[in-house]
Amino acid sequence: MTAPTRRTVHLTRTEHALPLPASLPDAAELIGAVQSELAAAGRPSTDAELRVVDGELLAYYDVPRAAVVNR
């Protein structure tokens, strides 16, 4: 039996933050922006996660380092 191939994967996280409290339309805009970015990359919106951290609503997802474009 041979050992499975080991791969080192480098990921970068794309993150959008909305300070809380925030209006529902602002939260919808944040989620819509993330959905649009994922759709443009051919990925489902379920790849993103939402969390509240330090008084901000964070919407984030991981991208392979090779796919990162600095703006």
CORDA-V278358 format. One record per pair of residues at least 12 apart in sequence whose ideal C-beta (glycine too) atoms are under 10 Angstrom apart, sorted by the first residue. I is the first residue (numbers start at 1). J is the second residue. D is the distance in Angstrom with one decimal. If there is no record, write none. Layout:
BEGIN
((I;J;D) (I;J;D))
END
This chain:
BEGIN
((9;62;9.6) (9;64;7.4) (9;65;8.5) (10;64;7.4) (10;65;4.2) (10;66;8.4) (10;68;9.6) (11;61;9.8) (11;62;4.4) (11;63;6.8) (11;64;6.4) (11;65;6.6) (11;67;9.7) (11;68;9.4) (12;62;7.1) (12;63;5.5) (12;64;7.7) (12;65;5.4) (12;66;9.6) (12;67;8.2) (12;68;4.9) (13;49;9.9) (13;58;9.7) (13;60;5.4) (13;61;7.2) (13;62;5.4) (13;63;7.6) (13;68;9.9) (14;34;8.2) (14;37;7.1) (14;38;9.3) (14;41;9.9) (14;48;8.9) (14;59;9.0) (14;60;6.3) (14;61;5.8) (14;62;7.7) (14;63;5.7) (14;67;9.7) (14;68;8.3) (15;34;9.5) (15;48;10.0) (15;53;9.8) (15;56;9.6) (15;58;5.9) (15;59;7.4) (15;60;4.2) (15;61;8.4) (16;29;9.7) (16;30;5.5) (16;31;8.9) (16;33;6.1) (16;34;5.9) (16;37;8.7) (16;48;9.0) (16;50;9.8) (16;56;9.6) (16;57;8.7) (16;58;7.1) (16;59;4.7) (16;60;7.1) (16;61;9.5) (17;30;8.3) (17;53;8.4) (17;54;9.3) (17;55;9.7) (17;56;4.5) (17;57;7.2) (17;58;5.4) (17;59;8.0) (17;60;8.8) (18;30;4.8) (18;31;9.5) (18;50;10.0) (18;52;9.8) (18;56;6.3) (18;57;4.4) (18;58;8.0) (18;59;7.9) (19;54;9.8) (19;55;6.6) (19;56;5.5) (19;57;8.1) (20;52;6.8) (20;53;10.0) (20;54;9.5) (20;55;5.4) (20;56;6.2) (20;57;5.9) (21;55;9.0) (21;57;9.7) (22;56;9.0) (22;57;6.5) (26;57;8.9) (27;50;9.0) (27;57;6.3) (27;59;9.1) (30;50;8.8) (30;57;6.7) (30;58;9.2) (30;59;5.5) (31;45;8.2) (31;48;8.2) (31;50;7.6) (31;57;9.2) (31;59;6.2) (32;45;9.8) (32;59;9.9) (33;59;7.9) (34;47;9.3) (34;48;5.0) (34;49;9.7) (34;50;8.7) (34;59;4.5) (34;60;8.0) (34;61;7.0) (35;48;7.7) (35;59;9.2) (37;59;9.7) (37;61;8.1) (37;63;9.4) (38;61;6.6) (38;63;9.7) (41;61;9.3) (41;63;7.7) (41;67;7.4) (43;61;7.7) (43;63;9.0) (45;59;9.9) (45;61;9.1) (46;61;9.6) (47;60;9.9) (47;61;4.9) (47;62;7.9) (47;63;9.3) (48;60;6.6) (48;61;4.3) (48;62;9.5) (49;61;7.0) (49;62;9.4))
END
